[in-house]
Amino acid sequence: MRKKLGEIIPGDIYDVASRNIKKYRKAAGLSSEELAERVGISPEYLRRIEAPKYKGGFSIQVVYDISIALGVPIKMLFENEKEHR
């Protein structure tokens, strides 16, 4: 069965969000400590969220709070760059 446009293989959604969170954090010129403080989570938890292949999971509330702190629409944290190539 072919993958549909926009469809992400289960488990990959965390990888996509992790990469985008780190990308937008760096684009905003924020350290992981600064973003973690704005979001109200520990810097260690943010580093785990941004780590490649982190499968511990994180809540949609945390992703929403990160998007607000970064000033980006939440949907941008789930966009897969590979689809735009």
N, C-alpha and C positions, 0 to 999 in steps of 0.2 A: 504494500500500500504506500503510495506517495505521500510525502508530507505536504500539507497545504501551506500556502503563503501565510505567514504570521503564526503558524503553529510551532510551538517549541516542544521538544521532546521532554517528557517529565524529568525533573531533576535539573535540566538545563536552565530553567527560569531563574534559579538561584545564581548560576554562573553569569547569566546575562545581567541581572540586577547588581551583582557584586562588581562586575567590570564597570558598569555605568556609574555606580555610586562613587567608585574611586576616580573615574574619569572626570565627573562633574565636580568632585571635591577639589581635585587638582586644578581644574579650570577656574574654580572660584578662588584659588590661592589659599586654601585652608589646609592646615595640618589635620591629621586624624584626631589629635587632642582637641583642637578648636571645634571641629564638627561634632565630635562626641559631646562636648560641653553644651553646644547649642541644642542638640537633640535630647540631652538628658540621659545619655548612656555612657558606659565606661569606655575609655579609649581602647582597652583590650577587646571589648565586644565589637566595636567598630572595626578593628583590625581583623578580627575573625570573619566578620561579614564581608569585608573586602578581599579576603584571602581566596585564591583560586581553589575551586573544588570544595569550598566549605559546605557541608551538607547538614550542619546542625539546624538549619532553618532559622528564619526570622519572621516576625509577624508583619502583617500588612500595616499595622499601626506604626511600627518602627520605620518602615519604608516611606510611609506618608510623612512622618515627622522629619525624616532625612530630606525628602523632596521640598518641604517647606523651608527647612534650614538652608538648602542650596538654592532656593528660588527657581526651581524647575518643576514643570508639571510631572506628576507621578508617572504618567504614561511613558515619559522619556527614560525612566529608569528601567523599563521593561522592553525598550526597543532593541532589536537584534541588529547590529551593524551589518552582519553577513547578508541580511535580506536586502540591503540597500546597494549592494555591489553588483 
